[in-house]
Amino acid sequence: MKGVVESRRKAPASAEAGQYEDPSFSAAVIAWQKQHGRHKLPWQNTRDAYRVWLSEIMLQQTQVAAVIPYYQRFLERCPDVFALAAAPSEDVMALWSGLGYYTRARNLHKCAQRVVEQYGGRFPDDPDLLADLPGIGRSTAAAIAAFSYGRRAAILDGNVKRVFARVFGIDGYPGAKPIEDKLWLRAVALLPDQDIESYTQGLMDLGATLCVRGKPACERCPLAGRCVALAQDRVAELPVSKPKKAVPERETVMLVITHGEDVLLEQRPDSGIWGGLLSLPEIAVGGAAQFDTAVRTLVAPYGELQGCRKLQPFSHVFTHFKLHVAPFQVAMQSRSQRIAEGGLVWYPVARLGEAPLPAPVKKLLLGALRSDDLLATV
């Protein structure tokens, strides 16, 4: 029975996939990875599915150098999936703060809880079951299964798409479904029968260290001899870029409301940008009279307004739009003792460094509140 299962797993999904089979491709990747690939990253040299999963989620759309300190801090606070599942959501968001794409953090927490509740704390070894967990897609599931359990499964992240597009001369935007479907066929057909961990890591390493977007090191690439893009002088053209669309722009006013050694922060809803994080109260952009009225209306339940001053405006680019922020510092002459409502809370300035804040908001606050004069009335 085992032989039957193995033969089915190795068989190409279709006649089209069969044309992509090429054992020499995986052999070249494996040999290169063993000699020249990365072997000392913090999450390597382990079969601990929790650590593998944590690194793979963090590495989605984020560079290795940025991930390493976050990965280490997470392990210090949450050394296993049970600790992460039991951690308060605000702690998880605080640990993630600054890493971006905060949906990953919320899904990370939900996934840990699912693994504990549904699988007793052991990540399943089946890529299909892994892909059914929050925040884990097909490619990430394959990476976890390969590195943790040696399962023969195909990855297809952005780095791998770039390698395939150049080596095989694939035209068309790799994110378009017809192109992506064919890339998946190729990814499955090229899987080796042995050394799946080295092959999987090798594809990642090639895309991250040699076959990079800007200046690829084609002279050191083990696939240079078969690379269509290099032979046709099309390395700069492939992969084809995503068709550009006009980036929507939005404006908002953020208020740095201070009293003594505290600043007023607002809990954002779970959905939307910066979901689940603390941020600054916002008001709609308007004229001077509207601004004054809006500020007074917002702060009225929390004390008596002293005055405000304009801070340095800034912009932040999200995946789908650009946000222009006009920040103001608002000083309170006195503060009500009532408990904040509507997600608003007075937060000690001294603890802002550890607060679950979006990176640009934390930067604004730490800069604006660094000097004593800005903590005083204005």
Buried (B, 14 or more C-beta within 10 A) or exposed (E): EEEEEEEEEEEBEEEEBEEBBBEEBBBBBBBBBEEBBBEEBBBBEEEBBBBBBBBBBBBBEBEBEBBBEBBEEBBEBBEBBBBBBEBEBBBBBBBBBBBBBBBBBBBBBBBBBBBBEEEEBEBBBBBEBBBEBBBBEBBBBBBBBBBBBBBBBBBBBBBBBBBBBBBBBBEBBBBEEEBBEBBBBBBBBBBBEEBBBBBBBBBBBBBBBBBEEEEBEBEEBBBBEBBBBBEEEBBEBBBBEEEEEEEEEEEBBBBBBBBEEBBBBBBBEEEEBBBBBBBBBBBEBEEEEEBEEBBEEBBEEBBEBBEBEEBEEBEBEBEEEEBEBBBBBBBBEEBBEEEBEEEBBBBEBEEBEEBBBBBBBBBBBEBBBEEEEBBEEB
